[in-house]
Amino acid sequence: MEAIVLAGGFGTRLQHVVSDVPKPMAPVAGRPFVEYLFDQLVHYRFDHIVLSTGYKHEAIEGRFGTAYRGMELTYAREETPLGTGGGLRNALQFCREETVTVLNGDTLFLVDHESLSEFHRSHGGDLTIVLRQVGDTSRYGSVAVDGDHRIVSFTEKGAAQGAGLINGGIYAVNRRLLLPYPVGQKFSFEKDVLESRYRDIPFYAMPCNGYFIDIGVPDDYRRAQSELQSLLQQSSPQPSK
């Protein structure tokens, strides 16, 4: 079990609240936010995590070093901002498996990763996105799927309205999908891969109703302070046998 955590963003919308660390390191109930994410990966027996870092990378590297609770940590540092796609392609150089789980470092989404792996294998696509039902899709944009769970459309944030399915920021990705992109090229994973290629390549989506929070805006960052401590004191969901 191997994962890439995208942790190189500037966190522009949180700058006036948290300005001295990258967004995944923002303190939540006395701990860096990304530790909550790491704990979930430990629970599902991931053994190697590649962190795509950039902005204030030394804060993450200095805190965690080369291991966290038995998981090996590797850093794929961006010398210049590469966007989500370029950061992911850069991090892929340090991965060993053909299929890698990708997570946003500023989002906690409680997903059964064993179910995700099985779903991805059984559908045979190059990419699976985990989707979350929300009451208001306008902040995130929305995703539509057909009866076979294949993605059939993306609606951009702002244009989306009302309840619907959103991209939860967790993916199972086959290495071959990104190998054609040159290392060091700046591009958006969302715009230049997901939204540009889903018509030609089967991309699938697995719905999940697990706890979800994105700390990218101040209101949700403040909400995380009270919710995460109580939530993660409860028993973690058990992996399926």
C-alpha positions in Angstrom: 0.0 0.0 0.0 1.6 3.2 -1.2 0.3 6.7 -1.3 1.2 10.2 -2.5 0.1 13.1 -0.3 -0.1 16.5 -2.1 1.3 18.9 0.4 2.9 21.7 -1.6 0.1 24.3 -1.9 0.3 27.9 -0.7 -3.0 27.9 1.2 -3.8 31.4 0.0 -7.3 31.5 1.6 -5.9 30.5 5.0 -3.0 33.0 4.9 -4.5 35.4 7.4 -5.3 32.6 9.8 -2.2 30.3 9.4 0.7 32.0 7.7 3.9 30.4 9.1 3.4 26.8 7.8 2.0 25.0 4.7 -1.7 24.2 4.9 -1.3 20.5 5.7 0.7 21.5 8.8 -1.9 23.9 10.1 -2.5 23.1 13.8 -5.8 21.4 14.5 -6.6 20.5 18.2 -2.9 20.6 19.0 -1.6 18.5 16.1 -0.7 19.2 12.5 -3.7 18.5 10.3 -1.8 16.0 8.1 -1.2 13.8 11.2 -4.9 12.9 11.2 -4.6 11.8 7.6 -1.4 9.8 8.4 -3.2 8.0 11.2 -5.8 6.8 8.8 -3.1 5.5 6.4 -1.4 3.7 9.2 -4.7 2.1 10.1 -5.0 0.7 6.6 -1.5 -0.6 6.6 0.1 1.7 4.1 3.9 1.3 4.3 5.3 4.0 2.0 4.1 7.6 1.7 5.6 10.1 -0.8 4.9 13.7 0.2 4.8 16.2 -2.6 6.2 19.4 -0.9 7.0 22.9 -2.0 6.0 25.9 0.0 7.7 25.9 3.4 8.7 22.3 2.8 11.1 22.4 5.7 8.2 22.6 8.2 6.9 19.1 7.1 10.3 17.5 6.7 11.6 18.9 10.0 8.5 17.6 11.9 8.3 14.0 10.5 11.7 13.1 9.1 11.8 9.7 7.3 9.1 7.8 9.1 5.7 8.1 10.9 4.4 5.2 13.1 6.2 2.6 10.9 5.4 4.2 7.5 8.4 5.2 5.4 8.2 8.8 4.3 9.8 10.1 1.2 9.8 13.8 0.0 9.4 14.9 -3.6 10.2 18.6 -3.3 9.2 21.1 -6.0 11.9 23.7 -6.6 9.3 25.8 -8.4 5.5 25.4 -8.2 4.3 22.6 -10.6 0.6 22.6 -9.9 -1.3 19.5 -8.7 -0.5 17.5 -11.8 3.1 18.5 -12.0 3.6 17.8 -8.3 1.9 14.4 -8.7 4.1 13.5 -11.7 7.2 14.5 -9.8 6.2 12.4 -6.8 5.5 9.4 -8.9 9.3 9.1 -9.6 9.7 7.9 -6.0 6.9 5.4 -6.0 7.4 1.6 -6.5 3.9 0.3 -7.2 1.9 0.3 -10.4 -1.1 1.7 -8.6 -0.8 4.5 -6.1 -3.4 6.1 -3.8 -3.3 9.9 -4.1 -4.6 12.3 -1.3 -4.9 16.0 -0.9 -3.0 17.0 2.2 -5.6 19.6 3.3 -8.6 17.2 3.2 -9.6 14.4 5.6 -12.0 12.0 4.1 -12.6 8.8 6.0 -12.5 6.2 3.3 -12.2 2.4 3.4 -9.0 2.1 1.4 -9.3 -1.7 1.0 -12.7 -1.2 -0.6 -11.2 1.5 -2.9 -8.4 -0.9 -4.0 -10.9 -3.6 -4.7 -13.2 -1.2 -6.6 -10.3 0.1 -8.7 -9.1 -3.4 -9.6 -12.5 -4.7 -10.4 -13.4 -1.8 -12.8 -10.1 -2.0 -14.7 -9.7 1.7 -15.3 -6.6 3.9 -15.0 -8.2 6.1 -12.4 -10.8 5.9 -9.6 -12.0 9.0 -7.8 -13.8 8.8 -4.4 -16.9 11.0 -4.4 -18.8 12.5 -1.5 -22.4 13.6 -1.4 -22.8 17.2 -0.1 -25.7 19.6 0.3 -24.1 22.4 -1.7 -21.7 21.7 -4.6 -21.0 25.3 -5.5 -17.7 25.5 -3.6 -16.3 22.3 -5.1 -18.0 21.7 -8.4 -19.8 18.4 -9.1 -19.2 15.1 -10.8 -21.8 12.9 -12.6 -21.5 9.2 -13.2 -23.5 6.6 -15.2 -24.9 3.3 -14.0 -21.5 1.6 -14.3 -19.8 4.2 -12.1 -18.0 5.7 -15.1 -17.6 9.5 -14.9 -19.7 11.2 -17.6 -19.2 14.9 -16.7 -17.6 17.5 -14.4 -19.3 20.8 -13.5 -16.9 23.6 -12.4 -17.2 25.2 -9.0 -19.5 28.2 -9.2 -21.5 26.7 -12.0 -22.6 23.7 -9.8 -25.6 24.3 -7.6 -27.5 22.3 -5.0 -26.9 18.9 -3.6 -24.7 16.4 -5.5 -21.5 14.4 -5.7 -18.1 16.2 -5.4 -14.5 15.0 -5.9 -13.4 14.1 -2.4 -9.7 14.4 -3.2 -8.8 10.8 -3.0 -7.8 8.7 -6.0 -6.4 5.4 -7.1 -4.2 6.1 -10.0 -2.3 3.7 -12.4 1.2 4.9 -13.1 0.8 4.6 -16.9 -1.8 7.4 -16.9 0.8 10.1 -15.9 4.0 8.7 -17.4 3.5 10.6 -20.8 3.7 13.9 -18.9 7.3 15.2 -18.6 8.8 15.5 -15.1 9.0 19.2 -14.2 6.1 20.3 -16.4 3.6 22.5 -14.6 -0.1 21.4 -15.1 -3.3 20.8 -13.2 -4.3 17.3 -12.4 -8.0 18.4 -12.2 -8.1 20.5 -15.4 -5.6 18.8 -17.6 -6.1 15.2 -16.7 -9.5 14.6 -15.1 -11.6 17.1 -17.0 -9.8 16.9 -20.3 -9.4 13.1 -20.6 -12.5 11.4 -19.1 -14.3 11.3 -22.4 -11.5 9.3 -24.0 -10.3 7.2 -21.1 -12.6 5.3 -18.7 -12.4 7.1 -15.3 -14.5 5.6 -12.5 -15.9 6.9 -9.3 -16.6 5.2 -5.9 -19.1 7.0 -3.7 -18.4 7.2 0.0 -20.3 8.8 2.9 -17.5 8.9 5.4 -16.6 12.0 7.4 -15.2 14.7 5.1 -13.6 18.1 5.8 -11.5 20.4 3.7 -9.6 23.0 5.8 -9.0 25.3 2.8 -11.3 28.1 4.0 -11.2 29.7 7.5 -14.7 28.6 8.5 -14.0 24.9 7.9 -10.6 25.2 9.5 -12.2 26.5 12.7 -14.8 23.7 12.5 -12.0 21.1 12.3 -10.7 22.3 15.7 -13.7 20.9 17.5 -14.7 18.0 15.2 -11.5 16.1 14.6 -10.5 15.6 18.2 -13.8 14.1 19.1 -14.2 12.2 15.9 -10.8 10.4 16.0 -11.1 9.6 19.6 -13.8 7.1 18.5 -12.8 3.7 17.2 -11.4 3.9 13.6 -13.4 2.0 11.0 -12.2 -1.6 10.6 -10.9 -2.7 7.2 -12.9 -5.3 5.5 -11.6 -8.8 5.6 
